[in-house]
Amino acid sequence: MGAVDFDQLIQGPIELLEKHPEAAKKITSQFSQIMVDEFQDTNKSQFKLIKLLLKDHNNLTVVGDDDQSIYGWRGAEIENILRFPQSFKNCKIVKLVRNYRCNPAILDMANAVIAKNTDRHGKKLIAEKKSTSVNKPEFFEFESEEQEAEKTLAEFVRLKREGVSYKDIAVLYRSNSQGALLESYLRKEKIPYRISGGTAFFDRKEIKDILAYLRCAIYPSEIALRRIMNTPARGIGTTSIEKLQKSNMNFVAACRHWKDLGLPEKAGTSIDQLLQSFLDFQNDLIKAPSFSACVKNYLQKIGYMKYLEDQSKSMEAYHKTKSLVDIFCHVFDSYQKQESKNPKKALVEFVENMELRDLPDEENKDEINLLTFHACKGLEFSHVFLLGVEEDLIPHRVLGTNISEERRLFYVAITRAKDRLYLSRAKKRNRNGRMVNTQRSRFLLELKPEFFTVLEGGRPITETDRESLVSSFLAKFNNP
């Protein structure tokens, strides 16, 4: 078809310009001036192509910010912008240091963070924005990640009460898996949100499958049952499913009366075994001291984990998928703790809250934004929350092989905030199925205390909030 992939879009022109002088002369003569944007993200091949296009002159302008070079893991070479003055001897450097986005206190913190990187073009951003109050960044330290999610949600409610739109609020985190617990709280409270640059945790196929099994354990619905009827494969063919669909009964009832509908014995037996497994699953969940252990045991028993392994392209991919199941189970357990005296109520509420999601009007979306640090680049929000500002997450223990790039990533996240910046960490966090103690991120420890305010356990209750809580309590007391 004559098609090329992205790499060939770069490599093809390089080969053309190097191997065919006549074509090269004709092409390069067309361009008397060349400009490259986002130059800090260029790789070696792209830089080579730029030099080949400059064969007849050096009329090159590049725009970029070395402090925002965050794509080294996919081939970007920060040296291209750092060594630019050496590569082009007569270049003129123009530093654009006026910042029109952040309030001065946020920018002070950002400048102090990035100043710790030594290999950079030295510059210090100056805030053009004038602030009537200091609005210093706030750093919340919570006992657990459940408290972090709960109190962050309380901040959303407070801001909404003060007239801030949800769409002006962003929650940023280093890796996608960090957002799962907060998502569960948002769903429970029916607060709309959107995921940018990724898939919502509860919209992932594996999580939808597990929720469908849980739904069927409570009370099977047609949508849930049809979703997992052959996941993993149980020998229930499309012909059998069509017969169930075409019966005068609802789909679930039809499954119970498969013999009357003339289904093959093998398919019918599989349906009976599946329906019985739902009953056993429900009984086990209600009696189990831990929801998560029960779910994992059930998924192994029905062959779902083996199915995930078989569907994975590699063992590394399988372990990533398996970690999503572990995160789901941890979120599920946190619900169990909230309703420890009534496990069945916790089970029903969890499934219903995680399944249902009120979507705002397409024309007038007002949703909280959930993004990774990488996905937020180029965006800005009035109120920004950075979750998990702790060692092993920022910088990331597995993904963060280059500390300078991790610091630049943190700097990018900070500078998304226009008016207010909130940072948080959980003193204990679940990692790979076990609770571990955490420490503040080294990027915070490098800063002087004056750059941010520390709030232990959340924001203190104001007198107005106290009066509101008392009034609400008395109203319930007087109107039982």
Backbone hydrogen bonds, N-H to C=O, Kabsch-Sander energy under -0.5 kcal/mol:
donor,donor_aa,acceptor,acceptor_aa,energy
9,L,5,D,-1.3
9,L,6,F,-0.5
10,I,6,F,-0.9
10,I,7,D,-0.8
11,Q,7,D,-3.1
12,G,8,Q,-2.7
14,I,10,I,-1.5
15,E,11,Q,-2.4
16,L,12,G,-2.4
17,L,13,P,-2.8
18,E,14,I,-2.1
19,K,15,E,-2.6
20,H,16,L,-1.7
24,A,20,H,-2.6
25,K,21,P,-2.5
26,K,22,E,-1.9
27,I,23,A,-2.4
28,T,24,A,-2.8
29,S,25,K,-1.5
30,Q,27,I,-1.5
31,F,28,T,-1.1
32,S,30,Q,-0.6
34,I,59,N,-2.4
36,V,61,T,-2.3
39,F,63,V,-2.6
41,D,38,E,-2.0
42,T,39,F,-1.6
47,F,43,N,-2.1
48,K,44,K,-2.2
49,L,45,S,-2.2
50,I,46,Q,-2.1
51,K,47,F,-2.1
52,L,48,K,-2.0
53,L,49,L,-1.8
54,L,50,I,-0.8
54,L,51,K,-0.5
55,K,52,L,-1.0
57,H,54,L,-1.0
60,L,58,N,-2.1
61,T,34,I,-2.6
63,V,36,V,-2.6
68,Q,65,D,-2.2
69,S,66,D,-1.3
70,I,68,Q,-1.1
74,R,71,Y,-1.6
75,G,72,G,-1.7
76,A,71,Y,-1.9
77,E,42,T,-2.9
78,I,76,A,-0.7
80,N,77,E,-1.6
81,I,78,I,-0.9
82,L,78,I,-2.1
83,R,79,E,-2.9
84,F,81,I,-0.6
86,Q,83,R,-0.7
87,S,83,R,-2.2
88,F,84,F,-2.3
91,C,88,F,-1.7
94,V,92,K,-0.5
95,K,93,I,-0.5
96,L,94,V,-0.6
97,V,95,K,-1.0
99,N,97,V,-0.5
99,N,126,I,-3.2
100,Y,98,R,-0.5
103,N,418,K,-1.1
106,I,103,N,-0.7
107,L,103,N,-2.1
108,D,104,P,-2.4
109,M,105,A,-1.7
110,A,106,I,-2.3
111,N,107,L,-2.8
112,A,108,D,-2.0
113,V,109,M,-2.1
114,I,110,A,-2.4
115,A,111,N,-1.5
116,K,113,V,-1.4
117,N,114,I,-1.8
120,R,118,T,-1.5
122,G,120,R,-0.8
126,I,97,V,-3.3
128,E,99,N,-3.0
129,K,99,N,-0.7
138,E,421,L,-2.2
139,F,453,T,-3.7
140,F,138,E,-0.6
140,F,423,L,-3.4
141,E,455,L,-2.0
142,F,140,F,-0.5
142,F,425,R,-2.8
145,E,428,K,-0.6
148,E,144,S,-1.8
149,A,145,E,-2.2
150,E,146,E,-2.6
151,K,147,Q,-2.9
152,T,148,E,-1.9
153,L,149,A,-2.1
154,A,150,E,-1.7
155,E,151,K,-1.7
156,F,152,T,-1.7
157,V,153,L,-2.1
158,R,154,A,-2.3
159,L,155,E,-2.7
160,K,156,F,-2.6
161,R,157,V,-2.2
162,E,158,R,-1.4
163,G,160,K,-1.5
164,V,159,L,-2.7
168,D,165,S,-1.5
169,I,166,Y,-2.2
170,A,383,H,-2.4
171,V,369,N,-3.2
172,L,170,A,-0.5
172,L,385,F,-3.5
173,Y,371,L,-1.5
178,Q,175,S,-1.8
179,G,176,N,-1.6
180,A,177,S,-1.2
183,E,179,G,-2.6
184,S,180,A,-1.9
185,Y,181,L,-1.6
186,L,182,L,-2.5
187,R,183,E,-2.5
188,K,184,S,-2.0
189,E,185,Y,-2.1
190,K,187,R,-1.0
191,I,186,L,-2.6
194,R,368,I,-2.6
196,S,370,L,-2.2
203,D,200,A,-1.8
204,R,201,F,-1.3
208,K,204,R,-2.6
209,D,205,K,-2.4
210,I,206,E,-2.1
211,L,207,I,-2.5
212,A,208,K,-2.1
213,Y,209,D,-2.0
214,L,210,I,-2.3
215,R,211,L,-2.8
216,C,212,A,-2.3
217,A,213,Y,-1.6
218,I,214,L,-1.5
219,Y,215,R,-2.9
225,L,221,S,-2.9
226,R,222,E,-2.7
227,R,223,I,-1.5
228,I,224,A,-1.6
229,M,225,L,-1.1
231,T,228,I,-1.2
237,G,235,G,-0.9
241,I,237,G,-2.0
242,E,238,T,-2.4
243,K,239,T,-1.8
244,L,240,S,-1.8
245,Q,241,I,-2.2
246,K,242,E,-2.1
247,S,243,K,-0.5
247,S,244,L,-0.7
254,A,250,N,-2.7
255,C,251,F,-1.8
256,R,252,V,-1.3
257,H,253,A,-1.1
258,W,255,C,-1.0
260,D,257,H,-0.6
261,L,257,H,-0.9
262,G,259,K,-1.4
263,L,258,W,-1.9
268,G,264,P,-2.6
269,T,265,E,-2.7
270,S,266,K,-1.8
271,I,267,A,-2.0
272,D,268,G,-2.5
273,Q,269,T,-2.5
274,L,270,S,-2.1
275,L,271,I,-2.7
276,Q,272,D,-2.4
277,S,273,Q,-1.9
278,F,274,L,-1.4
279,L,275,L,-1.4
280,D,276,Q,-2.4
281,F,277,S,-2.4
282,Q,278,F,-2.4
283,N,279,L,-2.3
284,D,280,D,-2.4
285,L,281,F,-2.4
286,I,282,Q,-2.2
287,K,283,N,-1.6
288,A,284,D,-1.9
294,C,290,S,-1.5
295,V,291,F,-2.7
296,K,292,S,-2.6
297,N,293,A,-2.1
298,Y,294,C,-2.3
299,L,295,V,-2.7
300,Q,296,K,-1.8
301,K,297,N,-2.4
302,I,298,Y,-2.3
303,G,300,Q,-1.1
304,Y,299,L,-1.8
305,M,299,L,-1.3
307,Y,303,G,-1.9
308,L,304,Y,-2.4
309,E,305,M,-2.1
310,D,306,K,-2.6
311,Q,307,Y,-1.9
312,S,308,L,-0.9
312,S,309,E,-0.6
318,Y,314,S,-2.1
319,H,315,M,-2.4
320,K,316,E,-1.6
321,T,317,A,-2.1
322,K,318,Y,-3.1
323,S,319,H,-1.8
324,L,320,K,-1.1
325,V,321,T,-1.5
326,D,322,K,-2.0
327,I,323,S,-2.3
328,F,324,L,-2.4
329,C,325,V,-2.4
330,H,326,D,-2.0
331,V,327,I,-2.3
332,F,328,F,-2.6
333,D,329,C,-2.3
334,S,330,H,-1.6
335,Y,331,V,-1.2
336,Q,332,F,-1.6
337,K,333,D,-2.0
338,Q,334,S,-1.2
339,E,335,Y,-1.3
340,S,337,K,-1.0
342,N,339,E,-1.3
346,A,342,N,-2.0
347,L,343,P,-2.3
348,V,344,K,-2.6
349,E,345,K,-2.8
350,F,346,A,-2.3
351,V,347,L,-2.1
352,E,348,V,-2.5
353,N,349,E,-2.8
354,M,350,F,-2.5
355,E,351,V,-2.1
356,L,352,E,-2.2
359,L,357,R,-0.6
364,N,361,D,-1.2
365,K,362,E,-0.5
368,I,192,P,-2.3
369,N,169,I,-2.4
370,L,194,R,-2.7
370,L,368,I,-0.5
371,L,171,V,-2.6
371,L,369,N,-0.5
372,T,196,S,-0.5
373,F,173,Y,-1.7
376,C,372,T,-1.2
377,K,374,H,-1.0
379,L,376,C,-2.3
381,F,416,R,-2.5
383,H,168,D,-2.5
384,V,420,R,-2.1
385,F,170,A,-2.9
386,L,422,Y,-3.2
387,L,172,L,-2.4
387,L,385,F,-0.6
389,V,424,S,-3.4
390,E,388,G,-2.3
391,E,439,Q,-2.0
392,D,395,P,-0.9
393,L,390,E,-1.8
394,I,390,E,-3.0
394,I,395,P,-0.6
397,R,392,D,-2.4
400,G,396,H,-1.2
401,T,399,L,-1.5
403,I,401,T,-0.6
406,E,402,N,-2.2
407,R,403,I,-2.2
408,R,404,S,-2.0
409,L,405,E,-2.2
410,F,406,E,-2.0
411,Y,407,R,-2.3
412,V,408,R,-2.4
413,A,409,L,-2.1
414,I,410,F,-2.3
415,T,411,Y,-2.2
416,R,413,A,-1.3
417,A,414,I,-1.6
418,K,381,F,-2.5
419,D,382,S,-1.8
420,R,382,S,-2.5
422,Y,384,V,-2.9
423,L,138,E,-3.5
424,S,386,L,-1.9
425,R,140,F,-1.8
427,K,142,F,-3.3
428,K,143,E,-0.6
429,R,436,V,-2.3
431,R,429,R,-0.5
431,R,434,R,-3.1
434,R,431,R,-1.3
436,V,429,R,-2.3
438,T,427,K,-2.5
441,S,389,V,-1.5
444,L,441,S,-1.5
445,L,441,S,-2.0
446,E,442,R,-1.7
447,L,444,L,-1.6
451,F,448,K,-1.9
452,F,449,P,-1.3
453,T,137,P,-2.6
455,L,139,F,-2.9
457,G,141,E,-3.4
458,G,455,L,-0.6
466,R,462,T,-2.6
467,E,463,E,-2.4
468,S,464,T,-2.1
469,L,465,D,-2.5
470,V,466,R,-2.4
471,S,467,E,-2.5
472,S,468,S,-2.3
473,F,469,L,-2.3
474,L,470,V,-2.8
475,A,471,S,-2.1
476,K,472,S,-1.8
477,F,473,F,-2.2
478,N,474,L,-2.7
479,N,475,A,-1.4
